Structures are given as C-alpha cells and as structure tokens.
Amino acid sequence: MQVSDSRYDSSYNYVWYQDNGQWSVRFTSWYIAGLLHRGSKDDVKSAIAAIENVLANQLNSDFDSAWYGTFKLSPDEPDPTPDGPLYPPSIYNTYDPNWREFVGSQLIQIVEEFDKVLPKALVGRIETALEAAAIGGMRRNGSFPEGDNLILGYSNPAIMRALTTGWIGKRKNNKVLIDFAAQQGTDIFKLFERDDDALAEYNAPNYYGIDIWALAANIAYGPADAPMTKNSKVILQKLWDDIAAHYNPYLGNMVGPYDRAYSRDATTHSQILSMITWGVYGRGVFGQPPLGEGDLLYDIAQGAALAMVMDVIAPTISKNAQSIITAKGDWKGSRFINKTLYEDLTSTSARVATSWLSSKLMIGAQTVSETKNRGNQYVPAIVHWAADSSHKPYPYMGFFSLYPSASTLTAEATANKLVVSYPNTTQAGTNIFTFALTGIPPSWTLGKKNVVTGLEHLPCLNVNVTAPGLVKQDVVYGATLRDHWIYNISYAVPSGFSGVPKVTLDMEYTC
C-alpha cells in the first residue's frame, strides 16, 4: 500500500503508471481492494471514486468488436479505431482482452469482501460491467476474434475467465454464462490431469503467481456448485507440489525450462510467485528480489489484493512442499523431473519438459514441435549454477539460456548435461544456436581479470562444448534480454551443412 499510495493521483483517482498512457486502470483496480481493507480517513471515498473510474474505462460501445467488455489500459488512451488511423485495433497493443479477467476478477473480490460499504447502485453497475466482460470473454476461442490466443492451455486467463463468467452468471441467473463456466472448469481440470497434473502454461514463475491468485479467488469467491470452484483446490495443491519439485533452496530459484518467463532469476528480479511465498511465509522465504527493484515495484501493485487470499492459499501447501519451499542452504543429492504437456484435450502434439537439479547446478530443457515461434518469454533450455557462493543471502547465480529462434527443437536435460538439436532444418531460425549468458560476478571479471570467450570457462563451471560442423561466432556483450545484461554466445550452422545440427554441453561444477 505504501508503494500504491505514493503513486495515487488524488485529483483524478487513478494510480500513476505508464500503461499505454499516463495512468494504469489495472493498477487502480488492484489498489481499490487495499483502500477498502484499510478503510481509514478518505480511503472508502477514494475507493468508490476509483471504482467509478474503472467502470468508465470499459470498452462497451461496440458489441460486436473483439474488445467488447474489456477495459482500457489507461484513461487517456483512445478507443480502438477500426475505421481510422488514430488507434487501429491490435491485440495486446491497442487493447488487451485479458483485462476482462484481470480487472473482472478484482471487481469480484471487491464485491465479495466489501459490498456492505459500497452503494447498492454501484454494486449493480459492477455486475452489469462484469456481464459485458463475460460475454466478450466467452467469444474467445484461440482463433476468433482475429489474433486471439485464449486456448484451454493459456492457463492464467482461462482460470480467471471461468471465475468471472461463473460468478456473474450465478449472480445474474444467466444460464449461458453458467454453462460456459461449467464447461471451462471441467475442461481445464481434464487438461490438468492429461498434463501429468501440471498447468499447460507450464513452469512460468510470473504467471504461476497469477494462476495461484485465480485458483484462490475461485475457492474464495466462486459459486459453490461450479466445477472450477470445486477443482481449484485440487489443482492448487498439486501445483504447489510441482513448484516444490522445481525449487532449489540453495539458489533460491526454480529450475527451467519455462514456458513463459520475464526474469530468469528470482533473487535479482521480481517474479509474482515470490510475492505469494512472501505473503504466506514472510519475506525472505523463497527467491526474493531487493526491495525497490523495478519489476517488484510493478508487481507489488497487486500486493494488497493477493494478501487478502493468503489464508485461502496457505492450507493448500502440503507439509512436504512447505519443507522444500521454506528450506535454505546447501542440500544433498539431485532430482529429475519429466513432464509431457499438451495445449488442449485433443492435440496429439506434445511438449516434453525435462529438468535435473542439484544444489549448485541445475538444467532445464523442453522438446517442442510447432509452426509458430513462442518468442523471447519462452525458455526452452537453460543452465543455472552458483557462480559465487559467497554472495548473500543467496549465491550469485549465473545462467545461460537458449534463445528460442526456432519453433521446433529437441532439448533434453540429464545429470550435468544439456543436448539441443534442430530436427527440422526447413524452419526459420535453425541456422544458429544462440545462448544468452549472464550472472558473471565482479570478482571474476575484475579480481581475476577474466574475459568471457564462450561457454567453456565460466566462474565455478567448466563446460565441454561439442558442436560437430558448427562454427563458433565471436562473443558479443551489451544487449539485454528480459532485464538481464547478456553475453551473446552463438554457434552458426554453415551453408551446405547436412544432418541434424546439434550442440552438446557436458558440465562440471568446480567450486
């Protein structure tokens, strides 16, 4: 609340934050829950004004549009202009369809927790807005409207959509919405079971935080008879078991691969999952970034809303998962994880994720065969290690990850080893393997006067690189990848190369 208080514009009753404009509608909606919970001085008055603002930003003038029922990112942002050049519609650029769920699920919490201090007419307007959001949201099927990507495997908005449609459907006695939510809740659970008790948006430290919010909100606020409400507790319990299996208490991080990741290091950059563990166990448990870190100042906008469901979340963490999540320091042995993942209930094309972790070195990889590149949030192969064990409170973690230039690749993690290959060289991006390296401690570059010349010799890690027929490129430093300054280490596939391009990395931890 201190962070949000400092950004609150009391003249306009919005939270200052650049979000396609000067203020953030989503941050404002999250702040409302904290204002109403605190309830001091003018908090309730400010919260009511902020609710009015959020509702005013709903895009509901064009019933047939792809953005019907979602919310603007900022109040000074124009409406999408399909018939003019001012602000042509562009999904996730000039409008975000997921704001129906982010803002919608927040409005549900506000009504469920604080309806007694809100004007009855305002609660009615919230219900009307949520019905519009639900109608717009249930049209999405992964290909319609144009550019849409909300398939069953897009876990975080799918779980929130099941809540928003089911909650307002029950509230308004709208059978179409109730039935849609029931089918979604049933199918999300079926996909969870098909994916070896894992979410299809797999191992995503930021979005696992949102998934946990969505699951907890379903448990706390969803209709008692809705399948998503019933299934959320089971999913949340097993999700925590999977998080614990991936968590390395010594490095303070979860092993890859990551379906979606902004930061790759929870001890230097914020991950929303870290805020959940902070809320349940107190700060200092699990990987936590420094207070004041830029990503944390973004994520903490949701902090008050998250804090209010911690009592729902805490009982879903098993004693075994808790013992790993709350552990600290060196540990003995190793673990191996293997998951087969599908995007929907009928697909025969699976991704296979393998992870191997020991205390000071861990490796994650994923085999995928797709036609569209998943972008730089996708981390199909990554190696993390303790580059400086003297750093506190966690070792300074080095890591290098494969930049996902190709949409089909085979990557496998085993003990001390990562193998990556491109089985379909007709696809774009298979002419080069690019590894982004970061986490080099200053004692190594300055104190020992070392220079990165490749992956072979790194602080506390020796890597034997086998890349038959490939041409190692000059190492380049200075680019950033998701807030990490990187060394670019690449191996090019020369023209005329025959066979399957492959890089094998055998590793030895040396400290």
Long-range contacts (C-beta under 8 A, 24 or more apart in sequence): 1-34, 1-38, 1-303, 1-304, 3-297, 3-300, 3-301, 3-303, 4-30, 4-31, 4-34, 4-300, 4-301, 4-303, 4-304, 8-46, 10-46, 12-53, 12-75, 13-46, 13-49, 13-50, 13-52, 13-53, 14-50, 14-53, 14-75, 15-301, 17-298, 17-301, 19-73, 19-74, 20-72, 20-73, 20-74, 20-77, 20-94, 21-72, 21-73, 21-74, 21-75, 21-76, 21-77, 22-74, 22-76, 23-74, 23-75, 23-76, 24-73, 24-74, 24-301, 25-53, 25-54, 25-57, 25-71, 25-72, 25-73, 25-74, 25-75, 25-99, 25-103, 26-71, 26-73, 26-99, 26-102, 26-103, 26-106, 26-301, 27-301, 28-53, 28-54, 29-54, 29-102, 29-103, 29-106, 29-107, 30-106, 30-301, 30-302, 30-303, 30-304, 30-305, 31-301, 31-304, 32-106, 32-110, 33-106, 33-109, 33-110, 33-113, 33-114, 33-304, 33-305, 33-308, 34-303, 34-304, 34-305, 36-110, 36-113, 36-114, 36-117, 37-113, 37-114, 37-304, 37-308, 39-117, 44-117, 47-114, 48-118, 48-119, 48-122, 51-107, 51-110, 51-118, 51-122, 51-126, 52-122, 54-103, 54-107, 55-125, 55-126, 55-129, 58-129, 58-132, 58-133, 59-95, 60-129, 60-132, 65-89, 65-145, 66-91, 66-95, 66-97, 66-145, 66-146, 66-147, 66-148, 67-95, 67-97, 67-136, 68-132, 68-135, 68-136, 69-100, 69-129, 69-132, 69-133, 69-134, 69-135, 69-136, 69-137, 70-95, 70-96, 70-97, 70-98, 70-99, 70-100, 70-133, 70-136, 70-137, 71-99, 71-100, 71-103, 71-133, 72-99, 73-99, 90-147, 91-145, 91-146, 91-147, 91-148, 97-136, 97-137, 97-140, 97-148, 97-150, 98-150, 98-157, 100-133, 100-134, 100-136, 100-137, 100-161, 100-164, 101-133, 101-137, 101-157, 101-160, 101-161, 101-163, 101-164, 101-214, 102-160, 103-133, 104-130, 104-133, 104-134, 104-137, 104-160, 104-164, 105-160, 105-163, 105-164, 105-213, 105-214, 105-217, 106-305, 108-163, 108-164, 108-167, 108-217, 108-221, 109-217, 109-220, 109-221, 109-305, 109-308, 109-309, 112-220, 112-221, 113-308, 127-168, 127-171, 127-172, 130-164, 130-167, 130-168, 130-171, 131-168, 131-172, 131-174, 131-177, 133-164, 133-168, 134-161, 134-164, 134-165, 134-168, 134-169, 134-177, 135-177, 137-161, 137-164, 137-165, 138-165, 138-177, 138-180, 151-343, 151-344, 152-184, 152-187, 152-188, 152-191, 152-200, 152-343, 152-344, 152-345, 153-191, 153-200, 153-201, 153-342, 153-343, 153-344, 154-200, 154-201, 155-188, 155-199, 155-200, 155-201, 155-207, 155-211, 156-201, 156-207, 156-210, 156-211, 156-214, 158-184, 158-188, 159-188, 159-211, 159-214, 159-215, 159-218, 159-228, 159-232, 160-210, 160-214, 160-217, 162-188, 162-218, 162-226, 162-228, 163-214, 163-217, 163-218, 163-221, 163-222, 163-228, 166-222, 166-223, 166-226, 166-228, 166-229, 167-221, 167-222, 167-223, 170-223, 170-226, 178-226, 181-226, 181-227, 181-228, 182-226, 182-227, 184-228, 185-226, 185-227, 185-228, 185-229, 185-230, 185-231, 186-227, 186-231, 187-345, 188-228, 188-231, 188-235, 189-227, 189-231, 189-234, 189-235, 190-345, 191-342, 191-344, 191-345, 192-231, 192-235, 192-238, 194-342, 194-345, 195-339, 195-340, 195-341, 195-342, 196-339, 196-340, 196-341, 197-238, 197-241, 197-242, 198-239, 198-242, 198-339, 198-341, 199-235, 199-239, 200-341, 200-342, 200-343, 200-344, 201-259, 201-260, 202-259, 202-339, 202-341, 202-351, 202-353, 203-242, 203-246, 203-254, 203-256, 203-257, 203-258, 203-259, 203-353, 203-364, 204-258, 204-259, 204-260, 204-261, 205-254, 205-258, 205-261, 205-263, 205-266, 205-271, 205-272, 205-273, 205-274, 206-260, 206-261, 206-262, 206-263, 206-271, 206-272, 206-273, 207-260, 207-272, 208-239, 208-243, 208-272, 208-273, 209-271, 209-272, 209-273, 209-274, 209-275, 209-276, 209-299, 209-306, 210-272, 211-239, 212-236, 212-239, 212-273, 212-276, 212-313, 213-276, 213-302, 213-305, 213-306, 213-309, 215-239, 216-309, 216-312, 216-313, 217-309, 219-312, 220-309, 220-312, 233-316, 236-313, 236-316, 237-316, 237-317, 237-318, 240-316, 240-317, 240-318, 240-321, 240-325, 241-318, 241-320, 241-321, 243-273, 243-321, 243-325, 244-320, 244-321, 244-322, 244-324, 244-325, 245-324, 245-335, 245-337, 246-337, 246-355, 246-357, 247-286, 247-324, 247-325, 248-357, 248-359, 248-362, 248-384, 249-324, 249-325, 249-327, 249-328, 249-329, 249-331, 250-328, 250-329, 250-330, 250-331, 250-359, 250-360, 250-386, 250-394, 250-395, 251-287, 251-359, 251-360, 251-362, 251-384, 251-385, 251-386, 251-394, 251-395, 251-397, 252-286, 252-287, 252-288, 252-393, 252-394, 252-397, 253-287, 253-384, 253-397, 254-287, 255-337, 255-355, 255-356, 255-357, 255-362, 255-363, 255-364, 255-384, 256-355, 256-363, 256-364, 256-365, 256-379, 256-381, 256-382, 256-384, 256-401, 257-353, 257-355, 257-364, 257-365, 257-366, 257-379, 257-380, 257-381, 257-382, 257-411, 258-364, 258-377, 258-378, 258-379, 258-382, 259-366, 259-374, 259-378, 260-377, 260-378, 261-377, 261-379, 261-482, 262-295, 262-377, 262-482, 262-483, 263-289, 263-295, 263-482, 263-483, 263-484, 264-379, 264-382, 264-384, 264-399, 264-401, 264-438, 264-482, 264-484, 265-384, 265-397, 265-399, 265-439, 265-484, 267-393, 267-394, 267-397, 268-293, 268-397, 269-293, 269-295, 269-296, 269-483, 269-484, 270-295, 270-296, 270-298, 270-299, 270-300, 271-299, 272-299, 272-302, 275-299, 275-300, 275-302, 275-303, 275-306, 276-306, 276-310, 276-313, 277-325, 279-303, 279-306, 279-307, 279-310, 279-313, 280-310, 280-313, 280-314, 280-317, 281-325, 281-326, 284-393, 285-325, 285-326, 286-325, 286-326, 287-394, 294-483, 295-483, 330-359, 330-360, 331-359, 332-359, 333-358, 334-358, 334-415, 336-414, 336-415, 354-412, 354-413, 354-414, 355-413, 356-413, 356-414, 356-415, 356-416, 358-509, 359-386, 360-385, 360-386, 360-389, 360-395, 360-460, 360-509, 360-511, 361-385, 361-386, 361-416, 361-461, 361-507, 361-509, 363-413, 363-414, 363-416, 363-417, 363-418, 363-507, 364-413, 365-411, 365-412, 365-413, 365-418, 365-419, 365-420, 366-411, 367-409, 367-410, 367-411, 367-412, 368-407, 368-408, 368-409, 369-408, 369-423, 369-424, 370-407, 370-408, 371-407, 371-427, 372-407, 373-404, 373-405, 373-406, 373-407, 373-428, 373-429, 374-404, 374-407, 375-404, 376-403, 376-404, 376-481, 376-482, 377-482, 378-404, 379-404, 380-404, 380-409, 380-411, 381-409, 381-411, 381-413, 381-418, 381-420, 383-418, 383-505, 383-507, 385-460, 385-461, 385-507, 385-509, 386-460, 386-509, 386-511, 387-439, 387-440, 387-441, 387-444, 387-458, 387-459, 387-460, 387-461, 388-441, 388-443, 388-444, 388-459, 388-460, 389-460, 389-511, 391-441, 396-439, 396-441, 397-439, 398-437, 398-438, 398-439, 398-440, 398-441, 398-458, 398-459, 398-460, 398-461, 399-437, 399-438, 399-439, 400-435, 400-436, 400-437, 400-438, 400-455, 400-489, 401-435, 401-436, 402-433, 402-434, 402-435, 403-434, 403-435, 403-436, 403-481, 405-429, 405-430, 405-432, 405-434, 406-430, 416-506, 416-507, 416-508, 416-509, 417-504, 417-505, 417-506, 417-507, 418-504, 418-505, 418-507, 419-502, 419-503, 419-504, 419-505, 420-502, 420-503, 421-500, 421-501, 421-502, 421-503, 422-493, 422-500, 422-501, 422-502, 423-500, 425-493, 425-500, 425-501, 430-493, 430-501, 431-492, 431-493, 432-473, 432-490, 432-491, 432-492, 432-493, 433-467, 433-470, 433-490, 433-491, 433-493, 433-501, 433-503, 434-488, 434-489, 434-490, 435-488, 435-489, 435-490, 436-481, 436-484, 436-486, 436-487, 436-488, 436-489, 437-486, 437-487, 437-488, 437-489, 438-481, 438-484, 438-485, 438-486, 438-487, 439-484, 440-487, 452-477, 452-487, 452-489, 454-489, 455-489, 455-505, 459-511, 460-509, 460-510, 460-511, 461-507, 461-508, 461-509, 461-510, 462-507, 462-508, 462-510, 463-505, 463-506, 463-507, 464-505, 464-506, 464-507, 464-508, 465-491, 465-503, 465-504, 465-505, 466-503, 466-504, 466-505, 466-506, 467-491, 467-502, 467-503, 467-504, 468-502, 469-493, 469-494, 469-497, 469-499, 469-501, 470-494, 470-497, 470-501, 470-503
